[in-house]
Amino acid sequence: MNSTLTVRVADVAIETDEIRSFELVPEAGGELPVFEAGAHIDVYTGDAGVRQYSLCNAPWERSRYVIGVKREQQGRGGSAWMHAQGVGARLTIGAPRNHFALDDTARRHVLLGAGIGVTPLIAMAETLWRRDADFTLCYFARSSAQRAFAPRLAQAPWRSRVRYHLDDTAPAIDLVAELAAAGAPATHAYMCGPQGFMDAVRRAAPAWPEANLHCEYFAPAAPARVHADQPFEVALARRGGETFHIGADETIAQVLLDAGIDITTSCEQGVCGTCVTGYLTGEPDHRDFCLSKKEREDKVALCCARSKTARLVLDL
């Protein structure tokens, strides 16, 4: 079971016609758990379930969290529930988790955000400015009216590091040129936005080392089903090799939870990383959007991964 805490909505700001920001403060006063730039929190959105929202305030602020929420007309109800919350509302949230952290070895950072995807990048910019690091924030939006957090960005001490790409205004940011100019080995890029934007960034940076390109997805795209869904077995190494059958229409997480195994889940879509677990032998069929190529060498997301081999041994 995930640890939770209760917060109160201290302020709601209308950022655009689709996006609102929420300032959350501890209901009982005191300090909130520490977080690092790139982190997100779980928000328990009533009957809509648990949703993940990135934190965009400065990480050294312990008295509040700030999140941005875009209302998705075709969503599953979480964003609509959030937009119905006003000042004074009590929310249940989880402690911050981070699968989109800044790389401390980088000498230069290029932050690439589209729409609401700018949210975690603002916290990154705050951190990098405080470190006196070399960075640029490239913000892509449909128009000036669709820029979330515009007043904050305009007043930030690092506002000269922000570049805008607005679909209705010239000049535009040339992604290929931007990333080519930044493509030194010590430069790392961080991207967050809709699937189409993420794909465009990858096309613009085909030669970038995978380890230098960091991604945060809103929601999973339809995974490529290279391997047909076949039954397989999962063994738990720390439980004496106890073995479970995973049916073609079941997930590892579902089967283990039904058996009373203590694992934590949240998004159940391979985005948030809550259920990521080590594996020891076997070859997973990774279908997540949170693990890097390096991490996939010994980790697996239990909510969505399957197995290319008949048996997968987990470090559980």
N, C-alpha and C positions, 0 to 999 in steps of 0.2 A: 504494500500500500504506500502510495506517495505521501510524504509529509506535506501538510497544507497549513496555511495561515489565513486569517481574515483581514481584509483591508477595506477601507472606506474610500469612495470616490470623492476626492476633494475638489476636483475641477474637471469640466468637460469643455473642450474647445472645438469649434467647427473649423477644420482645416481646409476642406474643399466640400463640394456638394456630395461627395461620397465618403470622405474620411473625417473621423473625429479622433481627437487625442484625449486620453484619460489620465489624470494624475491620481495615483493611488497612494494612500498613506496608511500606516498601521492603525487598526481600530483602537488598540490599547495604548497607543503612543510608543515611544522608544524608537529603536532602529530596525530597519529591514535587513534581511540577509544580504551580505556583500555580493556583488556581481562584477564581471569583467565585460568589456565591450564585445558585442556580438551575441550576448546571452539573450535568452527568451524565458518567459514564464508560462506555465499552464494557467488558464482561467477556466473555471467550472461554470459553463454557460447554461445552467438550467437543464431542460430536457434536450437541448442541442448537444450536450456532452462537453468534452474538454477540448479547448482550442489553445493554440500556441501563439503568443504575441511577443515580438522583440521589444527589448527595452531601449529607449533612446535618450534617456537623461544621462548626465555625467555619472560614471560609475562610482565616484567618490561621494555622491549624495546618498546618505543612508536613511534619510527621513521620507523618501518618496520613490516611487517608480512611475515612469511615464511610458505609455504604450500608444501606438496608433492603430486604429481599426478601420479598414475599408469595408463598407457594406457591400457584400457580394449578392447580387440579385439572384444568381443561380446557385448560391451556396447551400450549406446544410443547416443553416439557421443560427449558427454561433454569432456571426457578425450582426445579424438583425437583433439578436438578444442584447448584445453589447450596446448597440445604438439606442436601445430603449432604456438604458441605465442613466440616471441623472445624478447630480451632486447629492451626496449623502447615502447612496446605495452601498450595501455591503456585498463584497465579492469574496469568494474563496479562490485562492491562488496557490500554486506550487512554488517551491523555492527555485531560484534561477538555475538554468542549465545552459551550457555553452558548447556548441558544436561548430561555431563560426568565429573562432578566436583569431586575433591578430597574431602574426608570426613575428616573434621577437628577433629573429635572425635577419629580417629584411632591412635593407637600407632605405628603400623607397616603397610607398604604398599607394596604389591606385584604387580608389573606392568607386564602384559603379553601381548606381541604384536607379531603378525605374519605378515611378509611382510610389506606392506605399513601401516598396523595397528600400527606400532611402532610410527607413527607421533605424535598423541596427547600425547603419553606416554613420549616423550622426553621433552615436556613442563612440564609435571608432575615431571619428574626427576629433572629438573632445579629448580623448585619450592621447592621440598622436600629437595634438597641439601642446598638451601639457608636457609631453616627453621631448618637445622641440624636434620632432621627427619630420621627415620629408614626405608629404602626402598631397594628393589632389582628390577632391570629391567631384565626380561627374554625375549630375542628376538629370535623368531623362523623364520628361513629362509631356502630356499632350498639348498643354498650353500653360500660360502663367497662372491661370485660375485653377489649374489642377496640381499646383505645387503644394504639397503638404509641408507644414512647418516653415513656411516662407518668412514670417517675421523673425523667427528664431535664427534662421540661416542668415538673414540680412543683418542681424545685430551681433552675430558671433564674432569673437576676436579673430577667427580663422576664415572670415567670409571671403577673403581674397583667394583662398584655396578652392573655392567652389566654382565649378563651371556648369552651365545649364545647356541642355539640349531640349528645345521646345519644338514640337512638331509643326507649330504654326508660325515660327519665327526663325529667321536666319541671323547669324550663321549657325549651322548645325555642327555637332561634334562628329568628326569622322572617327568611328571606332577603330578601324584598321590603322589609321595614322596615329591615333592616340596610343594604342597598345604597341605599335611598332616602335614609337619613340620611347616608350617606357619599358621595352622588352629586354632590359639588362638582367643578368642572372640574379642579381640581388634585389630585384623588384618583385613585389607580390601584388596581385590584384584580387579584389574581393567583390563579388557580384551578388545582387539580390534583386529579384523582380519576377515578372511573369515568365512562363516557359519560353515564349517567343524571344524575349529579350535575352534570356540566358543562352539560348541557341545562337543568337546573333553575336554575342560576346565570344563564344567558343569558335564560331566561324572566323571571327576577326583575329583570333589569336591561336592559329593552328600549331604554331611552333613553340608555344609556351610550355615549359615543364609542368606536368600535372601538379606537382607539389607546390607550384607558385600561384596556382589559380584556385581560389577558395569560393565556395558557393553556399548560398542559403536559399532553399526553395520554399515557396508558399505552400504548395500542394503538389502531389506527384502527378507527372504526366502518365499516360498509359504506358506501362513497361513493355519492353520488347520481349515477347514470349518465345525466346529462342529454344528453350527446352520445354517440352510438353509437361503439364502438371501430372506427375506420377507419384504414387505413394512412396514413402521412404521411412527409415527409422532414425530416431534421435536417441543418443545415449548420453547420460549425465555422469561425467567422470567423477565428480565429488560425491556422488550418491551410489558408488560401487558399480557404476555402469548400468544403472537402471534404464531400461529401454522403453521407448514409446513409439507407437505406430502413428505416422502423420498421413492421413488420407489425402486423396487428390484435391478434395474441396475443403481441407482444413489448414490452419496455420500452426506453426510450432507454438506460438504464444497461446493460442486458443486451447490446444491439447494440454499443454503444461499447466495452464491456469485451471482447467477442468479437473486436472489430477491433484490439485492442491499445492502445486509447486509455487514457491514465493518468488514471482517475478513481477516487475512493474511495467505497465504499458500506458500509452497516452493517445497518440494520434492514430495508431494502428494503420498507418499508411506509409511508413518508412521515411518520414520527414523529420520527426523531432529527436530521434536517437535515444528515447527513454529505455527501450527494451534491448539495446545493443549489448551483446554478450560475447565473450571469447569462445573460439572453437579450437579444437586440438587436431582432429583428423577429419577427412572427408573434403568434399569440394562443394561449397555453397553455390546456389544460383542466386546471386545478389539481386534484389529488386528495390533496394532502398535509394533514398536521395540525401542521405546524411553522412555516409562514410566515404572517406577518400580512398583512392586506389591503394595507398599504403595500409590504411586501417583494415581494408578488406582482406589483407593477408592473414589476419588472425581474429577478426571480429565479424559478427553477423547480426542483422536486425531480425529478431525473432518474429515480429509481426507480419513480415512480408517475404522473407527469404525462403527458398526451397533448397533442394539438394540435387546436384548432378550425379552424386554417388548414392548407392543404396543405403549408406549409413553415415550419419554426421555425429561426431562426438563433441559435445559442448563442455565448456569449462564451468560446469554447474554441479 
